[in-house]
Amino acid sequence: MKKIVKYSSLAALGLVAVGVLAACSGGDKKDTASSEAATSGKKEIVVATNASPKPFNYEENGELTGYEIEVIRAIFKDSDKYEVKFEKTEWSGVFAGLDADRYQMAVNNISYTKERAEKYLYAAPTAVNPNVLVAHKDDNSINSLDDIGGKTTEVVQGTTTAKQLEDYNAQHADNPTVINYTKADFQQTMRRLADGQADYKIFDKIGVETVIRNQSLDNLKVIELPSDQQPYVYPLLAKGQDELKTFVDKRIQELYKDGTLEKLSQQFFGGSYLPAETDIK
């Protein structure tokens, strides 16, 4: 009898991880929309993002937008204490910048992990985003995580998906999955999957469905994964930002109650993908 592999859907990306979450091309790009902080007397809050995956974080006409970006803007709107600005960086740079106090916050479809919780502060969740398995429709050999042994995939190193697959290989050394590490973004890896350059991909449901729809990747199938975790997406804060976390958590609760989060979810996700109200605290 096959051993049933239970996927703990901690992503969101995962970014993660990463996803996803995925590394962006090019160098850092600063958002100057809040550059008046120095003269207004407000405390500047720099929020890091990889600007991927869509629809969580992306650029449109040279401006950052997406569900998480607009949630952050709503959190700080009309604040008499804080001025927010965004800085685009690579996936690894998000965490390096938090460690170095270059950034006070980050949004990048970030899921919960115990390791991150030991280094950073998690704000209240803003979305629910379960992970799924994506494969070719005509590949009848992949129907669950029990079938990925010997199959190839692409992941960004350091994401929760990469960690999940590395743990899988440690437990299945006799028939590991083939992990190809990449710096390509999620959209690129999905196109390569559709072109037959990989056998499967694990990523969050919202990101997967968005790319399949927008890029007409009709030769791919989406397989639900079992989970014993709430696959939430969170803003992440640097250690020591306790006062800021209190402010952010309160504003997320207010935005949930006044319908702002629901409105943004419908706008960017095409449906209601909000956490349970009891978990927004």
C-alpha positions as CSV (number, residue, x, y, z in Angstrom):
1,M,0.0,0.0,0.0
2,K,1.3,3.4,-0.9
3,K,2.1,5.7,2.0
4,I,-0.2,8.7,1.9
5,V,1.8,12.0,2.0
6,K,-0.1,14.8,3.8
7,Y,0.9,18.2,2.5
8,S,0.9,20.8,5.2
9,S,-0.2,23.8,3.3
10,L,1.7,26.6,5.0
11,A,2.0,28.7,2.0
12,A,1.0,30.6,0.4
13,L,4.0,31.1,-2.1
14,G,4.6,30.3,-1.0
15,L,6.3,32.7,-1.3
16,V,6.0,30.8,-0.1
17,A,7.4,31.0,-0.3
18,V,7.6,31.6,-3.4
19,G,6.3,31.6,-3.8
20,V,6.0,31.4,-4.2
21,L,7.1,32.7,-4.4
22,A,9.8,33.8,-7.1
23,A,12.8,36.1,-7.4
24,C,12.3,39.3,-9.5
25,S,14.6,40.3,-12.3
26,G,16.5,43.5,-12.1
27,G,17.6,45.6,-9.1
28,D,15.7,47.3,-6.3
29,K,13.0,49.8,-7.2
30,K,11.7,52.2,-4.6
31,D,8.2,53.6,-4.5
32,T,8.2,57.3,-4.0
33,A,4.5,57.7,-3.3
34,S,5.2,58.4,0.4
35,S,8.4,60.3,0.1
36,E,7.0,63.2,2.1
37,A,7.4,61.3,5.4
38,A,10.6,63.2,6.3
39,T,8.8,66.6,6.2
40,S,5.5,65.5,7.6
41,G,6.9,64.4,10.9
42,K,5.4,60.9,10.5
43,K,7.4,57.7,11.0
44,E,8.3,56.1,7.6
45,I,7.4,52.5,7.3
46,V,9.2,50.7,4.4
47,V,7.4,47.6,3.1
48,A,9.4,45.2,1.0
49,T,7.9,43.1,-1.8
50,N,9.1,40.9,-4.6
51,A,6.2,42.2,-6.7
52,S,5.2,38.6,-7.4
53,P,3.0,36.6,-7.7
54,K,0.0,38.2,-9.3
55,P,-2.6,39.0,-8.0
56,F,-1.0,39.4,-4.6
57,N,1.7,41.8,-5.7
58,Y,2.6,43.0,-9.1
59,E,3.4,46.0,-11.3
60,E,1.0,47.7,-13.6
61,N,2.0,50.7,-15.7
62,G,5.1,51.0,-13.6
63,E,3.2,51.1,-10.3
64,L,2.9,48.5,-7.6
65,T,-0.6,47.1,-7.0
66,G,-2.2,43.8,-6.1
67,Y,-4.3,42.6,-3.1
68,E,-1.6,42.8,-0.5
69,I,-0.3,46.2,-1.8
70,E,-3.8,47.7,-1.6
71,V,-4.4,46.2,1.8
72,I,-1.2,47.9,3.1
73,R,-2.3,51.2,1.6
74,A,-5.7,50.8,3.3
75,I,-4.0,50.0,6.6
76,F,-2.0,53.2,6.6
77,K,-4.5,55.5,4.9
78,D,-5.1,58.7,6.9
79,S,-2.7,57.6,9.6
80,D,-1.5,60.6,11.6
81,K,1.6,58.6,12.8
82,Y,2.9,56.5,10.0
83,E,3.8,57.1,6.3
84,V,4.2,54.0,4.2
85,K,6.3,53.4,1.1
86,F,7.2,50.2,-0.8
87,E,10.5,48.9,-2.0
88,K,10.8,46.1,-4.6
89,T,13.6,43.6,-4.0
90,E,14.5,40.0,-4.7
91,W,12.8,37.2,-2.7
92,S,16.0,36.6,-0.6
93,G,16.3,40.4,-0.1
94,V,13.0,40.6,1.6
95,F,14.2,38.7,4.6
96,A,17.8,40.1,4.5
97,G,16.3,43.6,4.6
98,L,14.1,42.8,7.6
99,D,17.1,41.3,9.4
100,A,19.1,44.5,8.7
101,D,16.3,46.9,9.7
102,R,16.2,48.2,6.2
103,Y,12.5,47.2,6.1
104,Q,10.0,47.3,8.8
105,M,7.4,45.1,7.0
106,A,7.1,42.8,4.1
107,V,4.2,41.4,2.0
108,N,4.9,38.7,-0.5
109,N,2.2,36.0,-0.2
110,I,4.1,34.9,3.0
111,S,2.9,31.9,4.8
112,Y,3.5,30.8,8.4
113,T,6.5,28.7,9.4
114,K,7.9,28.1,12.9
115,E,11.3,29.1,11.7
116,R,10.1,32.5,10.5
117,A,8.0,33.1,13.7
118,E,11.2,32.7,15.7
119,K,12.9,35.6,13.7
120,Y,10.0,37.9,12.8
121,L,6.6,39.1,13.9
122,Y,3.5,37.9,12.1
123,A,0.6,40.4,11.8
124,A,-3.0,39.1,11.5
125,P,-3.7,37.1,8.3
126,T,-5.3,38.9,5.4
127,A,-6.1,36.0,3.0
128,V,-6.6,32.3,2.8
129,N,-4.7,30.6,0.0
130,P,-4.4,26.8,0.0
131,N,-1.7,25.1,-2.0
132,V,-2.4,22.9,-5.0
133,L,-0.5,20.5,-7.3
134,V,-0.3,21.4,-11.0
135,A,0.5,18.9,-13.7
136,H,-0.3,18.2,-17.4
137,K,-3.8,17.2,-18.1
138,D,-2.6,14.2,-20.2
139,D,-0.2,13.0,-17.5
140,N,-2.2,10.3,-15.7
141,S,0.8,9.4,-13.6
142,I,0.5,12.4,-11.4
143,N,-2.7,12.7,-9.3
144,S,-1.4,13.3,-5.8
145,L,1.7,13.9,-3.8
146,D,2.2,10.2,-3.7
147,D,3.1,10.4,-7.4
148,I,5.9,13.0,-7.5
149,G,8.8,10.5,-6.9
150,G,11.1,10.6,-9.9
151,K,9.2,13.6,-11.4
152,T,10.8,17.0,-12.0
153,T,9.8,20.5,-10.7
154,E,11.2,24.0,-10.4
155,V,11.3,25.9,-7.1
156,V,12.9,29.0,-5.7
157,Q,15.4,28.1,-3.0
158,G,14.4,29.2,0.5
159,T,10.6,29.1,-0.1
160,T,8.2,26.9,1.9
161,T,7.6,24.8,-1.2
162,A,11.3,24.1,-1.5
163,K,11.5,23.1,2.1
164,Q,8.5,20.8,1.8
165,L,10.1,19.0,-1.2
166,E,13.5,18.8,0.5
167,D,11.7,17.1,3.5
168,Y,9.9,14.8,1.1
169,N,13.2,13.7,-0.5
170,A,14.7,13.1,3.0
171,Q,11.8,10.7,3.7
172,H,11.8,9.1,0.2
173,A,15.5,8.7,-0.5
174,D,14.7,5.6,-2.5
175,N,12.6,7.6,-5.0
176,P,13.1,11.3,-4.6
177,T,11.5,14.0,-6.7
178,V,13.9,16.0,-8.9
179,I,14.2,19.6,-7.6
180,N,15.6,22.2,-10.1
181,Y,16.3,25.4,-8.3
182,T,15.5,28.6,-10.2
183,K,15.4,32.4,-9.9
184,A,12.7,32.6,-12.5
185,D,9.4,34.1,-11.3
186,F,6.2,32.1,-10.9
187,Q,4.7,33.1,-14.2
188,Q,7.9,31.9,-16.1
189,T,8.0,28.5,-14.2
190,M,4.3,27.9,-15.0
191,R,4.9,28.6,-18.7
192,R,7.8,26.2,-18.7
193,L,5.7,23.6,-17.0
194,A,3.0,24.0,-19.7
195,D,5.8,23.7,-22.3
196,G,6.9,20.3,-20.8
197,Q,10.1,21.5,-19.2
198,A,8.9,20.2,-15.8
199,D,6.4,17.5,-14.7
200,Y,4.6,19.4,-11.9
201,K,4.5,22.5,-9.7
202,I,3.3,23.1,-6.2
203,F,2.0,26.6,-5.5
204,D,-0.9,28.5,-4.1
205,K,-4.4,28.1,-5.6
206,I,-5.1,31.7,-6.3
207,G,-1.8,32.3,-8.1
208,V,-2.1,29.1,-10.1
209,E,-5.7,29.8,-11.2
210,T,-4.8,33.4,-12.1
211,V,-1.8,32.4,-14.3
212,I,-3.7,29.6,-16.0
213,R,-6.5,31.9,-16.8
214,N,-4.4,34.9,-17.9
215,Q,-1.9,32.9,-20.0
216,S,-4.5,30.4,-21.3
217,L,-2.4,27.4,-20.1
218,D,-5.3,25.1,-20.8
219,N,-3.1,22.0,-20.9
220,L,-2.6,22.0,-17.1
221,K,-4.7,20.4,-14.4
222,V,-5.1,21.6,-10.8
223,I,-5.2,19.0,-8.0
224,E,-6.3,19.9,-4.5
225,L,-4.0,18.9,-1.7
226,P,-5.0,17.7,1.8
227,S,-4.0,20.0,4.7
228,D,-4.2,20.1,8.4
229,Q,-3.2,23.8,8.6
230,Q,-5.0,27.1,7.8
231,P,-3.1,28.2,4.7
232,Y,-3.1,31.9,5.5
233,V,-1.2,34.8,4.0
234,Y,0.4,37.3,6.4
235,P,2.2,40.7,6.5
236,L,5.5,40.1,8.2
237,L,7.3,42.6,10.5
238,A,10.8,42.9,11.7
239,K,11.6,41.9,15.2
240,G,11.1,44.8,17.6
241,Q,8.2,46.3,15.7
242,D,5.7,45.4,18.4
243,E,4.0,48.8,18.4
244,L,3.6,48.8,14.7
245,K,2.2,45.2,14.8
246,T,-0.4,46.4,17.3
247,F,-1.4,49.2,14.9
248,V,-1.5,46.9,11.9
249,D,-3.5,44.1,13.6
250,K,-6.1,46.6,14.8
251,R,-6.4,48.1,11.3
252,I,-6.8,44.6,9.7
253,Q,-9.6,43.9,12.1
254,E,-11.3,47.2,11.2
255,L,-10.8,46.5,7.4
256,Y,-12.4,43.1,7.8
257,K,-15.4,44.4,9.7
258,D,-16.0,47.4,7.4
259,G,-15.9,45.2,4.3
260,T,-12.7,46.6,2.8
261,L,-10.9,43.2,2.8
262,E,-13.9,41.6,1.1
263,K,-14.0,44.3,-1.5
264,L,-10.3,43.9,-2.3
265,S,-10.6,40.1,-2.3
266,Q,-13.4,40.3,-4.9
267,Q,-11.5,42.8,-7.0
268,F,-8.2,41.0,-7.1
269,F,-9.1,37.3,-6.5
270,G,-12.6,37.2,-8.1
271,G,-14.1,35.8,-4.9
272,S,-14.0,35.8,-1.2
273,Y,-10.7,34.4,0.1
274,L,-10.7,35.9,3.7
275,P,-9.5,34.2,6.8
276,A,-12.0,33.1,9.5
277,E,-13.0,36.2,11.5
278,T,-11.9,34.4,14.7
279,D,-8.3,34.1,13.4
280,I,-8.0,37.9,12.7
281,K,-6.7,38.9,16.1
